[in-house]
Amino acid sequence: MASQLEEERDVQVEKVKGGFGEFSVWVDDQKVIDVHRLWYPSVKKVVNQVKTLLAEPSV
């Protein structure tokens, strides 16, 4: 997921080691994905969700 997002223009990806089985994605200060170790979303779903948030105008 990180490698696909890094290909986008003006996107900086920071990978941070979390707890066992933790997977969360933040865009600026907004948590986009927060799942437990038994279920992970598809790469496509996460990338699309991040792209959508990045396309929204800033308030």
Secondary structure, DSSP 8 states (H G I E B T S, - for coil): -HHHHHTSTT--------STT-EEEEETTEEEEEE-TT----HHHHHHHHHHHHHS---
